[in-house]
Amino acid sequence: KYQSLAYSRVLAIHKQHLSPVDTAYFRKPLLLHQGHMEWLFDSEGNRYLDFFSGIVTVSVGHCHPKVSAVAKKQIDRLWHTSSVFFHSPMHEYAEKLSALLPEPLKVIFLVNSGSEANDLAMVMARAHSNHTDIISFRGAYHGCSPYTLGLTNVGIYKMEVPGGIGCQSTMCPDVFRGPWGGIHCRDSPVQTVRDCSCAPGPNGQGGRRECHSNIKCCDLCMCVCFATDCCQAKERYIEQFKDTLNTSVATSIAGFFAEPIQGVNGVVQYPKEFLKEAFALVRERGGVCIADEVQTGFGRLGSHFWGFQTHDVLPDIVTMAKGIGNGFPMAAVVTTPEIAKSLAKRLLHFSTFGGNPLACAIGSAVLEVIEEENLQRNSQEVGTYMLLKFAKLRDEFDIVGDVRGKGLMVGIEMVQDKISRQPLPKTEVNQIHEDCKDMGLLVGRGGNFSQTFRIVPPMCVTKMEVDFAYEVFRAALIQHMERRAK
Ligand code: PMP
């Protein structure tokens, strides 16, 4: 039987031999021992409901029995050969994955991490367009490699070492923290009740509600419905985008990277139609559009398999990682035959481990499980239930500034109060976070000031577990309010 190392020994080894960057999430770091589906167990046998999925990575459940069985079989058959040799798992996987993407996104490059996928997408964009400049949002996270560091612009990840050259940031169209959108919109500070474009539901819910944030006008379908009669948020942010194009980059650009919903920045959603217009502006200047689906892909958003589909746009390049392998290191870049040819003319792209048989067999099993267990549908149903449930906290607590998201990707932004919207100090957010952990719930953190809780469970999560998570989170907030009042 496998025996975990003693806790004190782990701390000592960590201090001496592992990266000194303090990445431990908690004051008393968790020493994990085992996982099963949406549950994790520490070395002392304590159980935690995992609502962060190893940073949005465990898509179908920890140690999912089917995925584990496939991995075990493949490990005994053939677990490595470079992609210079052909093998069925790679070809089967390429066929399966490409079937899930719309035309003309049919050519797949297999790599090992999200950063590597985005590195490759940057090279592709430049090779295809013959231009250099690439734009990404402030608040974006696209990786930690020297190349992608130029695209990453969020909080602690903005490092004091030079990042990739030729990268420019543009204002993130964040309707909660940005200057436009929501009740503090510069254009319209008035809360209004008005129609949303969705039809009212059978019980009269949806279609109409008091708009707090411009995000969830419709309780019925939880669409990202931004009523433009409230304010001109989309237009204002597009003006900013044009300003970046006109002033910060060369007249022609290579590409534009966007996550369909920002993950590390704290589940930030953009005004409806923003991406569509931004994509058109990028293409007018000869650039290609890249959707970073590292967190949003594989059905997590519920209504669609890919996040870009929720914006009704068609990217030229899609990058994916994390959930693709349910935690096994693998990633992919999918593009059009035309862009793939432009790359091939200039570069022999090669990766020793990219497309290895073990990763590909696991990738195929993950896709099968998503389909067999209807996990996209579960993301939609349980995710909507979760969003509606957690949204109640916004009405109950002044320090809950916003609750937003789509499917099983929800963000809870903590503020000092609803009027100032200043981020809740990190020490206070840390305490709530730690209290949740001590009560058996693991949630993530995000945002430029680490002020947003990220609720992103594996896609097999049930409503009962959401109820448990809600009660724990609410108890942690009550505890915190009592502490504050003293
Ligand atoms: N893109 C996004 C949207 C991410 O969230 C991440 C990881 N947090 C990456 C890229 C980089 O992925 P990796 O850590 O696998 O390099």
Residues whose N, C-alpha, C, O or C-beta is under 5 A from the ligand:
A	BS01	PMP	S113 G114 S115 E116 Y141 H142 G143 E259 G263 D292 V294 Q295 A321
